[in-house]
Amino acid sequence: MSKQIKQLVVSEYQERFDGVEGGVLVEIRGLDAGTNNRLRTTLVDKKIRVTVVKNTLARKAFQGTALEGLSKYLSGPSALVYGGNSVVEVAREIVELAKDKEALQFKAAILDGITFEGKAGVEALSKYPTREEAQAKVITLVLSPARNVVGAAKGPAGRIGGIIKEIQRKLEAGETIAAKA
């Protein structure tokens, strides 16, 4: 491949991966064409992309980006899986799809500059909460004390309201109300 062609490929990678904050690096060698197409179609439906990369050219393209930590794992046939709402979502999807596809091998993943190595690392990443899930947990934790205070204040008032309602019902029914000691 000529130097000009290599530079064009590096430029294409830089353009394609511009703004990509993380991804999962996999090896898809051994997947037959039909399985590979089904895998990609399943992922595309979830806005997740798979790009097979040339290792040395990808290393150049990753320099100075959020994906730079994946450079040392670029050996052999490599494909970068990225997109979706978050890298955690990508990891979850790819781990789920890999359960019945032994040929799909995990090399590494990267999230916020943290590299997760191999299968164990990618599986660990897939168990992280997504940004939305983490925000929901924080909101729940912040609102929990207020909810407890409101519940404590509402409890006695609710009991008094119930007693008043029972007295009203008995009076409307013409029953007598006996005082309790």
C-alpha positions in Angstrom: 0.0 0.0 0.0 1.5 3.4 -1.0 2.2 6.1 1.5 -0.6 8.3 0.1 -3.2 5.5 0.4 -2.1 4.8 4.0 -2.5 8.5 4.8 -6.0 8.5 3.3 -6.9 5.5 5.5 -5.5 7.2 8.6 -7.5 10.3 7.7 -10.7 8.2 7.2 -10.1 6.5 10.6 -9.6 9.9 12.3 -12.8 11.2 10.7 -14.8 8.1 11.5 -13.6 7.9 15.1 -13.8 11.7 15.8 -15.7 12.2 19.0 -15.7 8.5 19.9 -15.0 8.4 23.6 -14.7 4.7 24.0 -15.1 1.3 22.4 -14.5 -2.4 22.5 -11.7 -3.9 20.5 -12.5 -7.4 19.3 -11.2 -10.1 17.0 -13.8 -11.5 14.6 -11.6 -14.0 12.9 -13.4 -17.3 12.5 -16.9 -15.9 12.1 -18.4 -17.0 8.8 -19.9 -14.3 6.5 -23.5 -15.0 7.5 -22.8 -14.9 11.2 -20.7 -11.7 10.8 -23.5 -10.0 8.8 -26.2 -11.0 11.4 -23.9 -9.7 14.2 -23.4 -6.4 12.4 -27.1 -6.1 11.6 -28.1 -6.7 15.2 -25.6 -4.1 16.3 -26.6 -1.5 13.7 -30.2 -1.7 14.8 -28.9 -0.4 18.2 -26.8 2.3 16.5 -23.6 0.4 17.3 -20.9 0.1 14.5 -18.2 -2.4 13.8 -15.1 -1.2 11.9 -12.3 -3.6 10.9 -9.1 -1.7 11.2 -5.5 -2.0 10.0 -3.5 -2.1 13.2 -0.6 0.3 12.4 -2.8 2.8 10.7 -5.3 2.7 13.5 -2.5 3.3 16.0 -1.6 6.5 14.1 -5.3 7.5 14.0 -5.8 6.9 17.7 -2.8 9.1 18.8 -4.0 11.9 21.0 -7.6 10.7 21.1 -9.7 8.9 23.8 -9.0 5.6 22.0 -5.2 5.9 22.3 -5.2 3.3 25.2 -6.3 0.6 22.8 -3.2 1.0 20.6 -1.2 -1.6 22.5 -3.9 -4.2 21.9 -3.9 -3.7 18.1 -2.4 -7.0 16.9 -3.8 -9.6 14.6 -7.2 -9.1 13.1 -8.9 -6.2 14.9 -12.3 -4.6 14.8 -13.5 -1.6 16.9 -17.1 -1.8 18.1 -18.4 1.6 19.1 -21.4 3.9 19.2 -24.7 3.4 21.0 -25.5 5.6 24.0 -22.4 4.5 25.9 -19.4 2.2 25.9 -21.1 0.2 28.7 -24.1 -0.4 26.4 -21.7 -1.5 23.6 -20.0 -3.9 26.0 -23.3 -5.3 27.2 -24.4 -6.0 23.7 -21.2 -7.5 22.5 -20.9 -9.7 25.6 -24.4 -10.9 25.1 -23.8 -11.7 21.4 -20.5 -13.5 22.1 -22.2 -16.0 24.4 -23.1 -18.2 21.4 -20.2 -17.1 19.1 -17.0 -18.6 20.4 -15.0 -17.1 17.5 -15.6 -13.6 18.8 -12.7 -12.7 21.0 -12.4 -9.7 23.3 -9.1 -7.8 23.2 -9.8 -4.7 25.3 -12.2 -1.9 25.9 -11.7 1.7 26.9 -13.9 4.1 28.9 -12.9 7.5 30.1 -9.2 6.7 29.6 -9.5 3.4 31.7 -8.5 0.3 29.7 -10.2 -3.0 30.4 -8.1 -5.9 29.2 -9.4 -9.1 27.6 -12.6 -11.0 28.1 -12.7 -10.5 31.9 -12.2 -6.7 31.5 -14.9 -6.3 28.8 -17.3 -8.4 30.9 -16.6 -6.3 34.0 -17.3 -3.1 31.9 -20.6 -4.6 30.8 -21.7 -4.7 34.4 -21.1 -1.0 35.0 -24.1 1.3 35.1 -24.7 3.5 32.0 -24.6 7.2 32.5 -28.4 7.3 32.7 -28.5 4.5 35.2 -25.9 6.1 37.4 -27.8 9.5 37.2 -31.0 7.7 38.3 -29.2 6.1 41.2 -27.8 9.4 42.4 -31.2 11.1 42.1 -32.8 8.3 44.1 -30.2 8.6 46.8 -30.6 12.4 46.9 -34.4 12.2 47.1 -34.6 9.3 49.5 -34.1 11.4 52.7 -36.8 13.9 51.6 -39.2 11.1 50.8 -38.6 9.7 54.3 -39.3 13.0 55.9 -42.5 13.5 53.9 -43.6 9.9 54.8 -43.0 10.5 58.5 -44.9 13.8 58.4 -47.7 12.3 56.4 -48.1 9.2 58.6 -49.8 10.7 61.6 -51.9 13.1 59.5 -53.1 10.1 57.4 -54.2 8.3 60.6 -56.1 11.3 61.9 -57.7 11.7 58.5 -58.8 8.0 58.6 -60.3 8.5 62.1 -62.3 11.6 61.0 -63.5 9.7 57.9 -64.7 6.8 60.1 -66.5 9.2 62.4 -68.2 10.9 59.4 -69.3 7.5 58.0 -70.8 6.5 61.3 -72.6 9.8 61.8 -74.1 9.6 58.2 -75.2 6.1 58.8 -76.9 7.2 62.1 -74.7 5.1 64.3 -73.6 6.2 67.7 -70.0 7.0 68.4 -68.7 5.6 71.7 -65.7 7.1 73.4 -62.7 4.8 73.8 -60.6 4.9 76.9 
